[in-house]
Structure formats: C-alpha cells, structure tokens
C-alpha cells in the first residue's frame, strides 16, 4: 500500500512538473504590463534576432549583441532587465543593477546620450540544458523633460544546435 501511494505521488509530481511551463510564441501586441502604458522612445535591437546555440564541453551558449539608442533626447535609465515568455505571458526573469548597464553597455551614470548607440557585445546566455523560447530585453528611463519612457525587443532562442 505504501509503495502504491508513493508511486502515485511521484507520478503526479512528474506530470505536474512537466505540465507547468508551456512555451509559446508571443505576438507583437504581447508586452509586459509594466511597459504597456509607457511611450516607446528607447530603440532596442538584438542581433541576430533568432539565436541558435553552440555547445562547448557540457554547456550550451546562445550568443547575441544588444544595442540601445535614443533618437529624440538624452535619457537616464532607471531600470533594465529581461523577461521570458511562457504560460502565455511575459514573466520577469531579472531586473539588473544599474551599475551593470554602465559595465555592459558602456554608459556613464546610466545616461543614454541622444543619437549615441550603446552595444553589449558579449551578451551570452548559457545553460546546461538545450531549450529554446522567447526573451525580451527592456529598458525604462526618464527624458530630460521628466517623461518616463521605455524600450524593448524580443529575441528568439532556438534548440537548433550549430555544431
């Protein structure tokens, strides 16, 4: 009897764990609630937009560059981070400390100067399991006039191993 109950509990947990995350494909209108009411004045570009992994030893790496730019005015970034899309919605993966913006993108005091592109060239995602899905880099900042604005772009990581 104990064996049967234990077995059924293990099966239930295994089924629950496998059914919790449903990866899907977001539409252009699917954006996190936090960004919906903000004007999009920060340009964010990921290259490539679809990233295939490579395997080095026992790890997988998805390499891409992320560029941020503001065309209309100087913007001071107040928050940035990444979302992952699963269970039919964007889920916050992480908000990063602002000092990492300066380190990774080369900004000074979290400020984007007008028409100056800032690029994070070593933007690697790494994991010990091969999986794909959608992510989104986002940036929130204030213009010189005090407006809170944002920028974001989706990036698709695949399971199409290159090597």
PyMOL commands that set and color helices and strands:
alter all, ss='L'
color gray80, all
select helices_A, chain A and resi 2-20+33-36+98-105
alter helices_A, ss='H'
color red, helices_A
select strands_A, chain A and resi 39-40+42-47+50-51+54-56+59-70+75-86+89-96+111-112+118-127+133-143+148-157
alter strands_A, ss='S'
color yellow, strands_A
deselect
rebuild
show_as cartoon
